[in-house]
Structure formats: C-alpha cells, structure tokens
Amino acid sequence: MLTVDLEKCIGCGECEDACSFGAIEVKEDKAVVDLDKCTMCGTCVDTCPEGALELAKQESEASGINPDEWRGVWVTAEYRFGHTAPVTFELLGKGRELANDLSVPLTAVLIGSGVRQHAQELVERGADRVLVVDHPELEQFRDDVFARIVSGLARREKPEIILAGATAMGRSYIPQVATMLETGLTADCTELEVRKEDRSLLQTRPAFGGNLLATIVCPNHRPQMSTVRPHVLKALEPDASRQGEIVEITPTDEELSSRLKIVESVMEKAEGPGLADSDIVVAAGRGMESEKNMALIHELAELLEAGVGASRAVTDAEWLPHRTQIGQTGVTVSPKLYMGFGISGAIQHVVGIQGADMIVAVNKDPEAPIFDLATYGIVGDVKTILPLLIKKIKKERGV
Ligand SMILES: Cc1cc2nc3c(=O)[nH]c(=O)nc-3n(C[C@H](O)[C@H](O)[C@H](O)COP(=O)(O)OP(=O)(O)OC[C@H]3O[C@@H](n4cnc5c(N)ncnc54)[C@H](O)[C@@H]3O)c2cc1C
C-alpha cells in the first residue's frame, strides 16, 4: 500500500502531476491517495522531493517476503550439445559486476548429464561458486524438470537475483521458475544494474513496441529475475587462476519426474556464417529498393566473409529470409563491424545492433536516425555507394 507521511508532505503537487492514474490529489496542502486508483507503480515515490511517500516496505510485508533474507546473484548456465552456451559467459560477466556492487558471491547453476567437468570453466569466467546438478536423467532438456530443480534450489538458498539467457531453453523454463517462486520476471533485458540503496535490480528493456526503453524493478518479491538475449552483454576473458567452490547437488526423484518424453532431437543445419556469431554484419534495409539489389549485399558480404542481416521491412518484403532479421523481434548481433544500407534506424532495429563495436550507415537522408548511432555515416544512394565499395575492396585485394 502507498502511504503518505503527513509530517514530511509539503503539498507541492509533484506526485499529483507524476501520477498517470489520477490516484493522488493535493487537498489542504497534503497529498491524498485514492487506493482504488493506485496501481502501486512507485512513480510518485521517486518523484517526491521530501521522501514523504512510501511503498515498498508495506508491500513486502503484504507479500510475506523479507528481501533482507535473500542474498547473492545467480546465473543459470546453459549447457547443450557438448558445450556451455556463450550466453552463460556473458551473463557471468554482468553477474560478476552486480555481485561486486552488492558485495555478495556470484553463483552459477549448472544442470545436465556429464556437466561436472565444465564447472571450473564457469569459475574461470567469474563465478565464485557453482551448484552442479549432474544426473543421467538430465541428458535431455525438459523444462518442467529444470524449472523444479532451479526453483527448489532457489527456495533453499534464497538468492536475491537470478539471471538467465533469453534463448529457446531459457524462454521455455525460466518463466516457470518465476511462477513457482511467485516472483516477477523481466524478459529480454538490454541493460542491468543495481541500485545500491535498496539492492533493487534495475532491469531495462524495450517496451511499448520498442518505442521506449523501460526500467523495471521488482521491489516486493524475491528473487529478482531477468533474461537477457545472447550477444547483448560482454563476457569476461577466462582467468585460469580464479578459484571457486564447486558444490554437487543430487536431484530428488520428484524433481526428475516429468510428463515429457523427448522422442528425438534434430539439429537445424545452418547455411553460411551464423548471423549472431559473425564478426562483420552487412545489413539491408528498405532503402535497397528491390529484391534484385540484394545481389549487391550478398556480394559485399561474401567479400568480407560477413553475415547477411536485414531490417523487418526487408524480411516482410521477402527480399531476405526471416532468420536474417535483426532487432527486437529478430536476432541480436554484436559484431566488430555492422554496416547498414538503406536502414532508417528505427528503435526496434537499433536494439539489435547496440553491441556492435563499429557501426557504418549508408542512407540518402542526412537526418536518418541511424546516423545518431553510427560511428561513420555516408550520405548517399546505396546503389552508388555499394558498387563503389565493392570495387574498392576488390581492387585492394587484387580480386
Ligand atoms: C513490435 C514491433 C517490432 C519490430 N521489430 C523489428 C525488428 O526486430 N527489426 C526491425 O528491423 N524492425 C522491426 N520493426 C519495424 C521497425 O519499426 C521499422 O519499421 C523497420 O526497422 C524499418 O526498416 P527500414 O529501416 O529498412 O525501413 P524504413 O524505415 O522505411 O527506412 C528506409 C531508409 O532507407 C533510406 N533510403 C531510401 N532509399 C535509399 C537509397 N536509394 N539509398 C540510401 N538510402 C535510402 C531512407 O532514407 C530511410 O531512412 C518492428 C516494429 C514493431 C512495431
């Protein structure tokens, strides 16, 4: 519940202006809250210059959670097809930073069959401790089993933060973990940091169709849970001298029981270099004007051994397949070099390229938003610039 400290309230009306729900009115120089309208979003609390409004403490009591009992940062590791997924190392890099800020240990949770030998790798990438759940029954990923194991461990150990990859695997079981723990989950975060005063995890992600970036907090429940897409965060370099504790956990029969039976797993065959893993990405936008002009994109990509990407305008027009779409509803890339041709720089596209080290944009409109982000911008027609670029590279290479 939102409460007003009448001693502190000076009736300035900042909270009334800030409330989007018309739940606060200043009457006789004091803020009065209409609890039927209040959604407990907390905007007024942040706005009040006198600190007269309070929310979290009351709510925590209502939810029965004492946040002070929950300590530590966890990363759920992803181990599939014989190796640890790179997103795990990226999450450990960010987890290390968050754990340092909160002065708590960073724990990785590693689940699978024959995974014990990979625990040290997680220590080298930043974990202080690895909880290993290694069992032959865990050879195949089954979301109900993994969710029961992680939620059981979290209930016993009470971490304040759990991070997971927004991968096919993470997306299928992490929401179940959040439900089992009766806490919130912010999916597809693009930035994470902690507010040290109240140990809140500030979880930033695109919202309202990508038109704005929202920072979400989970003040009244624990753990605070987020998923992050691959290639958004930076992994730490492995450090073989790092020391950590490896704790073996035996899953119970109940945890291992499942309603799922995996009949067969089939690996999809990738064509050409994987877009998400390419060092160079050459991306086409609507400004390429026609499917025929895609030949220029393919030619440049081939010369640079680059992955081919696209904006949604291009994949919607079927000039390139849907798997090449970069952005909010496509792939996230973090290449050394991203080159965008005829791409305007809509936020939904840009969230997918923010991890690129260098961005080169070609657009005939000098006001195109992509230029706000670009390291180098070329104002010109793609049909002129691309052939010139290809010719120059060929000449340099003597092709
Ligand atoms: C919920 C939602 C999710 C979305 N998800 C994604 C997503 O994941 N990825 C994504 O890309 N989009 C996404 N979109 C769509 C996004 O909003 C934009 O519409 C899209 O990115 C625009 O693509 P574009 O830049 O190629 O096209 P436009 O915005 O049409 O831009 C074309 C650009 O090309 C330039 N141009 C035109 N002709 C030439 C020329 N001859 N030479 C040089 N420049 C030229 C123009 O100046 C212009 O800047 C999403 C939208 C919504 C609502």
Ligand as a Chemical Component Dictionary entry (heavy atoms), coordinates in Angstrom:
data_LIG
# 
_chem_comp.id                   LIG 
_chem_comp.type                 NON-POLYMER 
_chem_comp.pdbx_formal_charge   0 
_chem_comp.three_letter_code    LIG 
# 
loop_
_chem_comp_atom.comp_id 
_chem_comp_atom.atom_id 
_chem_comp_atom.alt_atom_id 
_chem_comp_atom.type_symbol 
_chem_comp_atom.charge 
_chem_comp_atom.model_Cartn_x 
_chem_comp_atom.model_Cartn_y 
_chem_comp_atom.model_Cartn_z 
_chem_comp_atom.pdbx_ordinal 
LIG C1  C1  C 0 6.517  -4.503 -32.358 1  
LIG C2  C2  C 0 7.462  -4.197 -33.470 2  
LIG C3  C3  C 0 8.605  -4.962 -33.590 3  
LIG C4  C4  C 0 9.516  -4.675 -34.615 4  
LIG N1  N1  N 0 10.656 -5.438 -34.707 5  
LIG C5  C5  C 0 11.576 -5.104 -35.622 6  
LIG C6  C6  C 0 12.822 -5.802 -35.710 7  
LIG O1  O1  O 0 13.089 -6.765 -34.958 8  
LIG N2  N2  N 0 13.711 -5.403 -36.635 9  
LIG C7  C7  C 0 13.479 -4.358 -37.489 10 
LIG O2  O2  O 0 14.359 -4.055 -38.310 11 
LIG N3  N3  N 0 12.324 -3.715 -37.457 12 
LIG C8  C8  C 0 11.366 -4.052 -36.551 13 
LIG N4  N4  N 0 10.180 -3.374 -36.542 14 
LIG C9  C9  C 0 9.902  -2.414 -37.627 15 
LIG C10 C10 C 0 10.568 -1.061 -37.408 16 
LIG O3  O3  O 0 9.724  -0.234 -36.651 17 
LIG C11 C11 C 0 10.847 -0.349 -38.728 18 
LIG O4  O4  O 0 9.625  -0.233 -39.436 19 
LIG C12 C12 C 0 11.851 -1.064 -39.629 20 
LIG O5  O5  O 0 13.033 -1.337 -38.912 21 
LIG C13 C13 C 0 12.170 -0.157 -40.819 22 
LIG O6  O6  O 0 13.034 -0.796 -41.677 23 
LIG P1  P1  P 0 13.959 0.060  -42.664 24 
LIG O7  O7  O 0 14.853 0.932  -41.848 25 
LIG O8  O8  O 0 14.580 -0.890 -43.599 26 
LIG O9  O9  O 0 12.891 0.889  -43.479 27 
LIG P2  P2  P 0 12.487 2.484  -43.466 28 
LIG O10 O10 O 0 12.195 2.865  -42.069 29 
LIG O11 O11 O 0 11.455 2.579  -44.478 30 
LIG O12 O12 O 0 13.814 3.161  -43.877 31 
LIG C14 C14 C 0 14.394 3.115  -45.150 32 
LIG C15 C15 C 0 15.578 4.063  -45.145 33 
LIG O13 O13 O 0 16.268 3.932  -46.368 34 
LIG C16 C16 C 0 16.630 5.231  -46.815 35 
LIG N5  N5  N 0 16.708 5.134  -48.272 36 
LIG C17 C17 C 0 15.705 5.015  -49.177 37 
LIG N6  N6  N 0 16.192 4.851  -50.396 38 
LIG C18 C18 C 0 17.537 4.881  -50.293 39 
LIG C19 C19 C 0 18.608 4.773  -51.218 40 
LIG N7  N7  N 0 18.386 4.559  -52.518 41 
LIG N8  N8  N 0 19.871 4.872  -50.757 42 
LIG C20 C20 C 0 20.122 5.101  -49.438 43 
LIG N9  N9  N 0 19.156 5.185  -48.511 44 
LIG C21 C21 C 0 17.872 5.080  -48.945 45 
LIG C22 C22 C 0 15.553 6.154  -46.330 46 
LIG O14 O14 O 0 16.063 7.465  -46.174 47 
LIG C23 C23 C 0 15.198 5.537  -44.995 48 
LIG O15 O15 O 0 15.927 6.097  -43.929 49 
LIG C24 C24 C 0 9.265  -3.632 -35.523 50 
LIG C25 C25 C 0 8.107  -2.878 -35.382 51 
LIG C26 C26 C 0 7.227  -3.130 -34.374 52 
LIG C27 C27 C 0 6.001  -2.287 -34.234 53 
# 
loop_
_chem_comp_bond.comp_id 
_chem_comp_bond.atom_id_1 
_chem_comp_bond.atom_id_2 
_chem_comp_bond.value_order 
_chem_comp_bond.pdbx_ordinal 
LIG C1  C2  SING 1  
LIG C2  C3  SING 2  
LIG C2  C26 DOUB 3  
LIG C3  C4  DOUB 4  
LIG C4  N1  SING 5  
LIG C4  C24 SING 6  
LIG N1  C5  DOUB 7  
LIG C5  C6  SING 8  
LIG C5  C8  SING 9  
LIG C6  O1  DOUB 10 
LIG C6  N2  SING 11 
LIG N2  C7  SING 12 
LIG C7  O2  DOUB 13 
LIG C7  N3  SING 14 
LIG N3  C8  DOUB 15 
LIG C8  N4  SING 16 
LIG N4  C9  SING 17 
LIG N4  C24 SING 18 
LIG C9  C10 SING 19 
LIG C10 O3  SING 20 
LIG C10 C11 SING 21 
LIG C11 O4  SING 22 
LIG C11 C12 SING 23 
LIG C12 O5  SING 24 
LIG C12 C13 SING 25 
LIG C13 O6  SING 26 
LIG O6  P1  SING 27 
LIG P1  O7  DOUB 28 
LIG P1  O8  SING 29 
LIG P1  O9  SING 30 
LIG O9  P2  SING 31 
LIG P2  O10 DOUB 32 
LIG P2  O11 SING 33 
LIG P2  O12 SING 34 
LIG O12 C14 SING 35 
LIG C14 C15 SING 36 
LIG C15 O13 SING 37 
LIG C15 C23 SING 38 
LIG O13 C16 SING 39 
LIG C16 N5  SING 40 
LIG C16 C22 SING 41 
LIG N5  C17 SING 42 
LIG N5  C21 SING 43 
LIG C17 N6  DOUB 44 
LIG N6  C18 SING 45 
LIG C18 C19 SING 46 
LIG C18 C21 DOUB 47 
LIG C19 N7  SING 48 
LIG C19 N8  DOUB 49 
LIG N8  C20 SING 50 
LIG C20 N9  DOUB 51 
LIG N9  C21 SING 52 
LIG C22 O14 SING 53 
LIG C22 C23 SING 54 
LIG C23 O15 SING 55 
LIG C24 C25 DOUB 56 
LIG C25 C26 SING 57 
LIG C26 C27 SING 58 
# 
